[in-house]
Amino acid sequence: MLKIVAALSGGVDSSVAAQRLIRQGHDVIGLFMRLTEGEGSACCNIRTGQTARRVADKLKIPFMAVDYSESFRKNVIDHALNNLDNGLTPNPCVECNRKVKFEELLGQAKRMGADALATGHYGKIFKKNNEYEMHEAKSQKKDQSYFLWPTSKNSLSEIIFPLGDVEDKSIIRKEAAEGGLPTAKAPESQDLCFAPEGLVKFIGKEEPGEILDIKGNVIGEHKGHFTVTLGQRRGLGGVALGKPAYVVQKDHKKNTVTLGDRDHFARQKINLTRVNWLADLNTLSGGLSARIRYRGSKRSIEQIKKHQIVFQDPVTVASGQSIVVYLGTRVIGGGVAQ
């Protein structure tokens, strides 16, 4: 039996994750982290905290709430807004997992004397050949491994994902209903919890600028360089070039957006920053692939170094996007595209 801190968000996934651990005979403590102060966010606010407490009461486990709103504002929201201002494509969910959940929350669990931290993420961690590995969840539809790559290698032995073997979300709903959990019919969580309608609406401002063609001619107007991302094809203000047009360049200083053919920005060689590897790259002989966006198809890798990936075919990657490397279902690690 392990002493496990189960992160309770007030949603059905984390509720069932805790319930499964209890039924396995573990000593479970429910921990809610408040990340936002108002009701405008989709989760981790005062309202969902009250729901998390009701879940703990139903499961008959101790409950504790901690306030991480300052850290969330600094490390997730401000980080995302700063990236947008500088022409980068942010990934707030990655930053939340990296800094808040699997650094600060895990640290809190350790201070409480727990053996492990459990969350409702869809992924797998298990020990193989005396080494802990992270893998995709059984359900490809629900898999969240793309957002989990920054998890430190040393912490894998202290993290549990009880839902990794779930084939379909209906199973979770059924278990919640059978256990009488108040979250059985809770709505699906949002990809961007603090901004359910998207970052652009969250910012609440427009900064009109010129849309240019590849030769520098003005062909339209945009609402702000931060409203589009490299590779975007739709929602470009009705600009038509007589052929498929993509955002191939953004100049955040001049507030201009340039459209062109896909070939103008597709790259085969991608340099990475802020890398985190969960395996020794020198021991990997081949068969690697990578995702460049959540739920995107995996792209074959020709060569990999600590700070660089060479794909077999050109890919369209925006600076700031996470690139996550896999060997089969195993998460090898990743980095942020430059």
Secondary structure, 3 states (H helix, E strand, C coil): CCEEEEECCCCHHHHHHHHHHHHCCCEEEEEEEECCCCCCCCCCCHHHHHHHHHHHHHHCCCEEEEECHHHHHHHHHHHHHHHHHCCCCCCHHHHHHHHHHHHHHHHHHHHCCCCEEECCCCCEEEEECCEEEEECCCCCCCCCHHHCCCCCHHHHHHEECCCCCCCCHHHHHHHHHHCCCCCCCCCCCCCCCCCCCCHHHHHCCCCCEEEECCCCCEEEEECCHHHCCCCCCCCCCCCCCCCCCEEEEEECCCCEEEEECHHHCCEEEEEEEEEEECCCHHHCCCCEEEECCCCCCCEEEEEEECCEEEEEEEECCCCCCEEEEEECCEEEEEEEEC
